[in-house]
Amino acid sequence: MIALRRLAALSLLPLSLALGACGTETGSGSVDVPDRAELERRAASIGSAPELIYVTEADGYALARQSVGVYGGDGFSAAYFSREQGATFMLTVDRGEAGCDQPATAPDAGEGTCEADGDLYYRAGPSQHVYERGADGHVVRVSSDRGGTDRETLREAAEAAHRADDAELHAVLPPLSETPAPIERGDLPEHGDAAPQDPPGVSG
């Protein structure tokens, strides 16, 4: 599943972040934001609905741009990394409802506890913990390994999470030039619909 693969990939982020970083500011420090139509095309290129793209902040953590991607059907996910702490948390947004009566999504979080914490819900499993809150028919979740980002930081990030404005969409979404091109099949006939062609001499 996409969600589980993204959570498993968090351990690879410190190395990838050490290799380079991306920026969106011009030399003067200002940001040139494209029009809304381009931003929506960029959101569509990764499979996410623009209204489900959120950003957040937490003291000492920064967005890992290479982690940005779709979550579930048309949701959104992104990782935030603290170089100082050596810890990462994942922000995900998906359609649905928040609450302890709803199924847990993080691995093993459903095996532990769930409690209300103000307008948020906190789930804790043997190895993962998650803060979540409902927002206009979708759920915002901030999750981490229990030994990574602490509970207070997860709460801070969950409370600060908000729908990205145009400037934030521009900063978060990959350029259209980075969208992978469709893979061309060399074994398909040039005209009409048919099964892939076997290479000569394959059949008995």
C-alpha positions in Angstrom: 0.0 0.0 0.0 1.2 3.5 -0.8 0.8 4.7 2.8 2.8 1.9 4.3 5.6 2.3 1.7 5.9 6.0 2.4 6.1 5.4 6.2 8.7 2.7 5.6 10.7 5.1 3.4 11.1 7.7 6.2 14.3 6.0 7.4 15.9 6.9 4.0 15.3 10.7 4.3 18.3 11.7 6.4 20.7 10.4 3.7 18.7 12.0 0.8 18.5 15.3 2.6 22.2 15.3 3.1 22.8 15.0 -0.6 21.0 18.3 -1.6 18.1 20.6 -1.1 15.7 22.6 -3.3 14.6 26.2 -3.1 11.9 28.4 -4.6 13.1 31.9 -3.9 14.7 34.1 -6.5 18.0 35.9 -6.0 16.2 38.8 -4.5 14.4 36.7 -2.0 11.0 37.1 -3.6 8.9 34.2 -4.9 7.4 34.2 -8.4 4.1 32.3 -8.0 2.5 30.9 -11.2 -1.2 31.1 -11.9 -3.7 28.8 -10.3 -4.2 26.8 -13.5 -0.5 25.7 -13.5 -0.6 24.9 -9.8 -3.7 22.7 -10.3 -1.9 20.9 -13.2 1.1 20.3 -10.9 -1.2 18.9 -8.2 -2.8 16.7 -10.8 0.6 15.4 -12.0 1.2 13.8 -8.6 -2.4 12.6 -8.2 -3.4 15.0 -5.3 -6.5 17.2 -5.1 -5.4 20.8 -4.5 -7.8 21.2 -1.6 -6.1 18.2 0.2 -2.6 19.7 0.0 -1.6 20.9 3.4 1.6 22.3 4.9 2.7 22.6 8.5 5.6 23.6 10.7 7.3 22.5 13.9 10.3 23.9 15.6 13.5 22.6 14.1 11.7 20.6 11.2 11.8 21.4 7.5 9.8 19.9 4.6 11.6 17.2 2.6 10.4 18.1 -0.9 11.4 14.8 -2.4 8.9 13.1 -0.1 5.9 14.9 -1.5 3.3 12.7 -3.1 -0.2 11.3 -3.3 -1.8 9.5 -0.4 -4.8 7.1 -0.8 -7.0 8.1 -3.7 -6.3 11.8 -4.2 -4.9 12.8 -0.8 -1.5 14.2 0.0 1.6 13.2 2.0 4.9 14.9 2.9 7.7 14.3 5.4 9.3 16.8 7.6 12.8 16.2 8.9 14.9 17.6 11.8 18.6 17.3 11.1 19.4 18.3 14.7 17.1 15.7 16.2 17.6 13.1 13.5 13.8 12.6 13.5 11.1 12.6 10.9 7.3 12.9 10.9 4.8 12.3 8.1 1.9 14.7 7.3 -0.9 13.0 5.4 -4.3 14.3 4.3 -7.1 12.0 3.1 -10.8 12.1 2.7 -12.8 10.7 5.7 -13.6 11.4 9.4 -11.4 11.8 12.4 -12.0 10.2 15.8 -11.3 7.2 18.0 -14.3 5.4 16.5 -12.6 5.5 13.0 -10.1 2.9 11.8 -6.4 3.6 12.4 -4.2 4.1 9.3 -0.7 4.0 10.7 0.9 0.6 11.1 0.1 -0.9 14.5 -1.6 2.3 15.8 -4.9 0.4 16.0 -3.2 -2.0 18.5 -2.7 0.7 21.1 -4.7 3.5 22.6 -6.7 6.5 21.3 -7.7 9.6 23.3 -9.2 13.0 22.6 -6.8 15.9 23.2 -8.8 19.1 22.7 -9.8 19.2 19.0 -7.3 16.5 18.2 -7.1 12.8 18.6 -3.9 11.0 19.7 -3.3 7.4 18.8 -0.3 5.4 20.2 0.7 1.9 19.2 3.8 -0.2 20.0 6.0 1.6 17.4 4.0 4.4 15.9 2.0 7.4 17.3 -0.3 9.8 15.5 -2.2 13.0 16.0 -5.2 13.6 13.8 -8.0 16.1 13.3 -11.0 16.5 11.1 -11.3 19.3 8.5 -14.1 19.8 6.0 -14.7 16.1 5.2 -11.1 15.1 5.3 -8.6 14.0 8.0 -5.2 15.6 8.7 -2.7 13.2 10.4 0.8 13.7 11.7 2.6 10.5 12.5 6.0 9.3 13.5 7.9 6.4 15.1 7.6 6.4 18.8 11.4 6.7 19.1 11.5 9.6 16.7 9.4 12.7 16.9 8.0 13.3 20.3 4.3 13.7 21.2 4.6 17.5 21.9 6.1 18.1 18.4 3.4 16.0 16.7 0.7 18.0 18.5 2.4 21.3 17.4 2.6 20.1 13.8 -1.0 18.9 13.8 -2.3 22.2 15.2 -0.3 24.2 12.7 -1.3 22.2 9.6 -3.3 24.2 7.2 -4.4 24.1 3.5 -1.6 25.4 1.3 -2.1 28.8 -0.3 -0.8 29.4 -3.9 2.6 30.4 -2.7 2.9 27.3 -0.5 1.6 25.1 -3.3 4.3 26.5 -5.6 7.0 25.8 -2.9 5.7 22.2 -2.2 4.7 20.8 -5.6 7.3 19.5 -8.1 7.6 21.4 -11.4 5.8 19.9 -14.3 9.2 19.2 -15.9 9.9 16.7 -13.1 6.7 14.7 -13.8 7.8 11.2 -15.1 7.0 10.6 -18.8 4.8 7.6 -19.7 6.7 4.4 -20.3 6.6 3.4 -24.0 6.0 -0.3 -24.7 8.1 -1.6 -27.5 6.2 -4.8 -27.9 2.8 -3.3 -28.9 1.7 -3.2 -32.5 1.7 0.3 -34.2 -1.9 0.2 -35.3 -5.1 -1.2 -33.7 -5.7 -3.0 -30.4 -3.9 -6.3 -29.9 -1.9 -8.3 -27.5 1.9 -7.7 -27.2 3.9 -9.2 -30.0 6.1 -12.1 -29.0 9.7 -11.9 -30.3 10.4 -14.2 -33.4 11.2 -17.8 -32.5 9.7 -17.7 -29.0 6.7 -19.9 -29.8 7.2 -23.7 -30.0 
